Amino acid sequence: MLDTADNYDARIEEIEDRISALPEELLVMILLSIPIKEAVATMILSKRWRFMWTMLPKLDYKEYDDESKNSVWWFLDKSLQVHKAPVLTNLFMQLGRWCPSDADVGKWVAKAVDRGLVFLKFELRWSAEPTKLPMTLYSCKSLEILTLSHKVLVDVPSSAWLPSLRVLELNRVVYKNEDSLIRLLSSCPILEVIFVTREKDDNVKKFTVKTPYLLDLWYSNDNISDNDVEDTDSCVAIDTPALTCLDINDNSGNYWSIENTPCLEEVYINVDRSFPNVDKFLRSFSTVLFLELILTENMIVCSSTIKFSRLTKCKIFPCDTNWMGSFVSFLHNAPKLKFLIIDYKATHRPPVTSISWSDSSYDPECLSSSLEKFELIDYGGREEEQELVEYLLTTARCLKTATIYLSTLKLEDEDITMEELKAIQRVSITCQLFFKT
């Protein structure tokens, strides 16, 4: 009879044999669930495992920015030399500052393209200049998702054609010229989603997005202009007839031209106080269903003069003290509003109330016929906030729920505040008042 240690070793060997006996497809699935370095390390387990990792259809190489100065490039280069999978669907390459400047990073992108690449995420943060990727990338028929990040030079040939590309992310890349951007987007006939984060000097003055089937566009440019004089040559031009969702985060001062967006439903806007031609910009969104606004001084005035005829949901981040002076005018111009959210997280200065802010000869139409839900986030018990809650509770006849978030209040003030707000008479007999901390 075997002793305890021998029994244990036998059980371990039996378990290992059972795993090794699994079909190759299951072994590959096991390896896909662990980091690539650990997957490669399994080659020492047995003869069955020796080359199993080389059949992985998805590879993820990530460089950690530590003080070791060891780049993942060396491991990536050596391991891909022996990789044998006939199909490589996903390739993620994140190379950091320790990546050698003479590394031929493009050769593995080219080989992945030749093996039916579906998803490429390529992030290059080395210290060298931006580098071009192989021209074959821009004619990959199987590619569906493409992410290019940082030190990548987007140089697109006239022969570019990406018939399967649905999602494109361009994160702080540099373009050879404006034509390269135009050629890239025009080569994607079924493109549905674009994520763009601009670098300050990316060689593009006029950033043009003209695609027939684009549904979602997420655009970010946090680069504040150094010039006091407005640069009318720098602009963003949007011509997207199928677009339904647009998210804009722009502090650059660039002009915007938005045309041919009849399907636009959701818009998220975060722009700085120097944003040019705000009135024309906001009027481009007068027919949307959902609008999220960080209210600057210019935005306050303009939004109160535009008829938002289809608006049903609106989220407002006040960032100026006098925003309520135009609030009722805004409500008058949103006759179908059903859900209103006021979020004070962006308010850095104490709000100032105006005695006449709610004075009006008649109540806005939405308060008598459509507004059903109201939320106020970061309620601090200030006079303005109290007046706002009281105004809506006493005038919104269809209101079903009002939710007040008390996250900024001191614990000892919460009970008193809730009792004060509960005491406000509600014109809607079905309105329920909720508090969240």
C-alpha positions in Angstrom: 0.0 0.0 0.0 1.3 3.4 -1.0 2.1 5.9 1.8 0.4 9.3 2.1 3.0 11.2 0.0 2.9 8.6 -2.8 -0.9 8.8 -2.8 -0.8 12.5 -3.1 1.8 12.4 -6.0 -0.3 9.8 -7.8 -3.5 11.9 -7.5 -1.6 15.0 -8.9 -0.3 12.9 -11.8 -3.7 11.6 -12.5 -5.2 15.1 -12.6 -2.4 16.3 -14.9 -3.0 13.4 -17.2 -6.7 14.1 -17.3 -6.1 17.8 -18.3 -3.5 16.7 -20.9 -6.0 14.3 -22.4 -8.5 17.0 -23.1 -9.2 17.9 -26.8 -6.9 20.6 -28.2 -9.7 23.1 -28.5 -10.3 22.9 -24.7 -6.6 23.3 -23.9 -6.4 26.4 -26.1 -9.5 27.8 -24.3 -7.7 27.3 -21.0 -4.6 29.1 -22.2 -6.7 32.0 -23.5 -7.8 32.7 -19.9 -4.3 33.4 -18.6 -1.7 36.1 -19.5 0.5 35.2 -22.5 3.7 34.8 -20.5 2.0 32.2 -18.3 0.6 30.5 -21.4 4.1 30.3 -22.9 5.4 28.9 -19.6 3.1 25.9 -19.9 5.5 24.5 -22.6 7.6 22.9 -19.8 4.7 20.8 -18.4 4.9 18.0 -20.9 5.3 17.1 -24.6 1.6 17.6 -25.1 1.9 21.2 -23.8 5.2 22.1 -25.5 3.6 23.7 -28.6 0.1 24.2 -27.4 0.4 27.9 -26.8 1.6 28.5 -30.4 -1.9 27.7 -31.5 -3.5 30.6 -29.6 -5.7 32.7 -32.0 -5.6 35.7 -29.6 -2.4 37.3 -28.3 -2.1 40.1 -25.8 1.3 41.7 -25.1 1.3 44.5 -22.5 4.2 46.4 -21.2 4.3 47.6 -17.6 5.9 51.0 -17.1 8.2 50.1 -14.2 11.8 50.8 -13.4 13.1 47.5 -14.7 13.7 48.9 -18.2 12.8 45.5 -19.6 10.6 45.9 -22.7 8.0 43.3 -23.6 9.2 43.7 -27.1 11.9 41.1 -26.7 9.4 38.5 -25.5 6.9 39.5 -28.1 9.5 39.3 -31.0 10.8 35.9 -29.9 7.5 34.3 -29.1 5.8 35.4 -32.4 8.7 33.8 -34.3 7.5 30.4 -33.2 3.7 31.1 -33.2 2.0 28.6 -35.6 -1.7 29.3 -35.4 -3.1 29.5 -39.0 -5.6 32.1 -37.9 -4.7 35.0 -35.6 -7.9 36.9 -34.9 -6.9 39.2 -32.1 -3.5 40.9 -31.6 -3.0 43.4 -28.8 0.4 45.1 -28.6 1.2 47.7 -26.0 4.8 48.9 -26.2 6.2 51.4 -23.7 9.1 53.8 -23.4 11.7 51.0 -23.1 10.9 49.5 -26.5 14.0 49.9 -28.7 13.7 52.6 -31.3 15.0 50.3 -34.0 12.4 47.6 -33.3 10.5 46.5 -36.4 7.1 46.7 -34.8 5.3 46.7 -38.1 6.4 43.3 -39.3 4.2 41.5 -36.8 1.2 43.6 -37.7 1.8 42.6 -41.3 2.0 38.9 -40.4 -1.2 39.2 -38.3 -3.0 40.8 -41.3 -2.0 37.8 -43.4 -3.6 35.4 -40.9 -7.1 36.8 -40.9 -6.8 39.5 -38.3 -10.1 40.6 -36.8 -9.2 42.9 -33.9 -6.0 44.9 -33.7 -5.1 47.1 -30.7 -1.7 48.7 -31.2 -0.3 51.2 -28.6 3.2 52.6 -29.1 4.6 54.8 -26.4 8.3 54.6 -27.2 10.7 57.6 -27.1 11.3 57.5 -30.9 9.3 59.4 -33.5 5.9 58.2 -34.7 6.2 55.2 -37.0 4.1 54.0 -40.0 2.4 50.7 -40.0 2.4 48.4 -43.1 0.3 49.5 -46.0 -1.4 46.0 -46.0 -3.1 46.9 -42.7 -5.3 49.4 -44.6 -6.6 46.8 -47.0 -7.3 44.0 -44.5 -10.6 42.5 -45.5 -11.1 40.6 -42.2 -10.4 43.5 -39.8 -13.5 44.6 -37.8 -12.0 46.5 -34.8 -8.9 48.8 -35.0 -7.3 50.8 -32.2 -4.2 52.9 -33.0 -2.7 54.8 -30.1 0.1 57.4 -29.5 3.3 57.1 -31.6 1.6 55.9 -34.7 1.8 57.8 -38.0 -1.4 57.3 -39.9 -0.3 57.2 -43.5 -3.1 55.8 -45.6 -2.6 54.8 -49.2 -5.1 55.7 -51.9 -5.8 52.0 -52.4 -7.1 51.6 -48.8 -10.1 49.4 -48.3 -11.4 48.0 -45.0 -14.7 46.4 -46.0 -15.4 44.8 -42.5 -14.3 47.5 -40.2 -17.0 48.5 -37.7 -15.2 50.1 -34.8 -12.2 52.6 -35.1 -10.3 54.2 -32.3 -7.6 56.9 -33.0 -6.0 57.8 -29.7 -3.5 60.7 -29.8 -2.0 59.5 -33.1 -0.3 61.7 -35.7 -1.6 61.9 -39.3 0.7 62.2 -42.3 -1.8 64.9 -43.6 -5.5 65.6 -43.7 -6.0 63.4 -46.8 -4.8 60.4 -44.8 -7.6 60.9 -42.3 -10.2 61.3 -45.2 -8.9 58.3 -47.0 -9.0 56.1 -43.9 -12.7 57.0 -43.1 -13.8 56.7 -46.7 -12.2 53.2 -46.9 -14.6 51.9 -44.3 -18.0 51.5 -45.9 -19.8 50.0 -42.9 -18.0 51.9 -40.1 -20.4 52.3 -37.1 -18.4 53.6 -34.2 -15.5 56.1 -33.9 -13.5 57.1 -30.8 -11.1 60.0 -31.4 -8.7 61.7 -28.9 -6.7 64.4 -30.5 -3.0 65.2 -30.0 -2.1 68.9 -30.0 0.1 68.8 -33.1 -1.4 65.9 -35.2 -1.0 67.6 -38.6 -4.8 68.1 -39.1 -6.4 71.6 -39.2 -9.8 70.4 -40.5 -10.8 67.2 -38.8 -13.5 65.8 -41.2 -15.8 62.9 -40.4 -17.9 62.0 -43.4 -19.2 58.5 -43.2 -22.6 57.2 -44.4 -23.4 54.6 -41.7 -21.7 55.9 -38.6 -23.9 55.5 -35.5 -21.7 56.7 -32.6 -18.9 59.4 -32.5 -16.9 60.1 -29.4 -14.6 63.1 -29.9 -12.1 64.4 -27.3 -9.7 67.3 -27.6 -8.3 68.6 -24.3 -5.5 70.7 -25.9 -6.1 74.3 -24.9 -5.1 76.8 -27.7 -2.1 79.0 -26.9 -3.4 81.7 -29.2 -5.6 84.6 -27.9 -6.7 85.2 -31.5 -9.3 82.7 -32.8 -8.0 80.3 -35.4 -10.9 79.9 -37.9 -8.9 77.4 -39.9 -9.0 74.8 -37.2 -12.4 73.1 -37.2 -14.3 69.8 -36.9 -16.6 69.0 -39.8 -19.3 66.4 -39.2 -21.4 65.0 -42.1 -23.0 61.7 -40.9 -26.6 61.0 -42.0 -27.0 57.8 -39.8 -25.4 59.3 -36.6 -27.5 58.7 -33.5 -25.0 59.4 -30.6 -22.4 62.2 -30.4 -20.1 62.8 -27.4 -18.0 66.0 -27.5 -15.3 66.9 -25.1 -13.5 69.9 -26.6 -11.4 72.6 -25.0 -9.3 73.5 -28.1 -11.4 76.4 -29.3 -11.9 74.8 -32.7 -15.0 75.7 -34.7 -17.6 73.0 -35.4 -19.6 72.4 -38.5 -22.4 69.9 -38.1 -24.5 69.0 -41.1 -26.7 66.2 -42.3 -27.4 64.5 -39.0 -31.2 63.8 -39.2 -31.0 60.7 -37.0 -29.1 62.3 -34.1 -30.8 61.4 -30.8 -28.2 61.6 -28.0 -25.7 64.4 -27.5 -23.2 64.9 -24.6 -21.4 68.3 -24.6 -18.4 69.4 -22.5 -16.7 72.5 -23.9 -14.9 75.4 -22.3 -16.0 79.0 -21.9 -14.1 80.1 -25.0 -16.0 77.8 -27.3 -16.7 79.8 -30.5 -20.1 80.3 -32.1 -22.0 78.5 -29.3 -25.4 79.5 -30.6 -25.0 77.9 -34.1 -23.3 74.9 -32.4 -26.3 74.3 -30.1 -28.9 74.8 -32.8 -27.4 71.7 -34.5 -28.9 69.7 -31.7 -32.4 71.2 -31.5 -34.1 68.0 -32.5 -32.3 65.5 -30.2 -34.1 63.3 -27.6 -31.4 63.4 -25.0 -29.0 66.2 -24.2 -26.2 66.4 -21.6 -24.7 69.9 -21.0 -22.0 71.4 -18.9 -23.4 74.9 -18.6 -20.9 77.6 -19.2 -22.0 81.3 -19.3 -22.4 81.3 -23.1 -24.3 78.0 -23.0 -26.7 79.3 -20.4 -27.8 82.2 -22.6 -28.0 80.3 -25.9 -29.7 77.2 -24.6 -32.6 79.4 -23.3 -33.3 80.7 -26.8 -33.3 77.5 -28.7 -36.5 75.4 -29.2 -35.7 71.8 -28.3 -38.9 70.4 -29.8 -38.2 66.7 -29.2 -36.2 66.7 -26.0 -37.4 64.1 -23.5 -34.3 63.7 -21.2 -31.8 66.4 -20.2 -28.9 66.3 -17.8 -27.4 69.7 -16.7 -24.1 70.3 -15.0 -24.2 73.9 -13.7 -20.7 75.4 -13.6 -21.6 79.1 -13.4 -23.4 80.9 -10.5 -26.1 82.5 -12.5 -27.4 79.6 -14.5 -30.9 79.7 -13.0 -31.6 83.1 -14.5 -32.2 81.3 -17.9 -33.5 78.0 -16.5 -37.2 78.7 -16.8 -36.7 80.0 -20.4 -34.9 76.7 -21.2 -37.9 74.7 -19.8 -40.3 76.8 -21.9 -38.3 75.6 -25.0 -38.4 71.9 -24.0 -42.2 71.2 -24.2 -41.8 67.4 -24.2 -39.3 67.0 -21.4 -39.9 63.9 -19.3 -36.7 63.4 -17.3 -34.6 66.2 -15.8 -31.3 65.8 -14.0 -29.4 68.6 -12.3 -25.9 67.6 -11.2 -23.9 70.0 -9.1 -20.6 68.1 -9.3 -19.1 70.6 -11.8 -20.0 73.6 -9.6 -16.9 75.0 -8.0 -18.4 78.3 -6.8 -21.3 78.7 -4.5 -24.5 79.4 -6.5 -26.2 82.8 -6.2 -30.0 83.0 -6.3 -31.9 85.6 -8.1 -35.2 86.9 -6.7 -36.8 86.8 -10.1 -35.4 83.7 -11.6 -38.7 81.8 -11.5 -41.0 84.7 -12.3 -43.0 83.9 -15.4 -46.5 84.8 -16.6 -47.2 81.1 -17.1 -45.5 77.8 -16.3 -43.5 75.9 -18.9 -45.6 73.4 -20.9 -43.4 70.5 -19.8 -44.2 71.1 -16.1 -47.9 70.9 -16.8 -48.0 68.0 -19.3 -44.8 65.9 -19.5 -42.2 66.1 -16.8 -42.4 62.8 -14.8 -39.0 62.3 -13.3 -36.5 64.7 -11.5 -33.1 64.1 -9.9 -30.8 66.5 -8.1 -27.3 65.2 -7.5 -24.9 66.5 -4.8 -27.6 68.5 -3.0 -25.9 70.7 -0.4 -28.8 72.5 1.2 -27.9 75.9 -0.4 -30.7 78.4 -1.0 -30.6 78.0 -4.7 -31.1 74.2 -4.5 -33.9 74.6 -2.0 -35.7 77.0 -4.4 -35.1 74.7 -7.3 -36.6 71.7 -5.6 -39.6 73.7 -4.3 -40.2 75.2 -7.7 -40.4 71.8 -9.4 -42.4 70.1 -6.7 -45.0 72.8 -6.6 -45.4 73.3 -10.4 -44.7 69.9 -12.1 -48.2 68.4 -12.3 -47.2 65.1 -13.9 -44.2 64.4 -11.7 -44.0 60.8 -10.5 -40.6 60.6 -8.8 -38.2 63.2 -7.4 -34.8 61.9 -6.1 -32.4 64.0 -4.1 -28.8 62.8 -3.6 -27.5 64.0 -0.3 -23.9 62.9 -0.7 -22.4 66.3 0.1 -24.3 66.9 3.3 -22.9 66.2 6.7 -24.5 63.2 8.4 -26.0 65.3 11.2 -27.7 67.5 8.6 -29.3 64.8 6.6 -32.4 64.1 8.7 -33.2 67.9 9.1 -32.8 68.4 5.3 -35.1 65.5 4.5 -37.8 66.7 6.8 -37.6 70.2 5.2 -38.0 68.8 1.7 -40.8 66.4 2.7 -42.7 69.4 4.0 -42.9 71.0 0.6 -46.4 70.6 -0.8 -46.4 68.6 -4.1 -48.8 69.6 -6.8 -48.7 66.1 -8.2 -50.6 63.7 -6.0 -48.7 60.7 -7.4 -45.2 62.2 -6.8 -42.9 60.1 -4.6 -39.9 61.8 -3.0 -36.8 59.7 -2.5 -33.5 60.4 -0.8 -30.1 58.8 -1.5 -26.9 59.3 0.5 
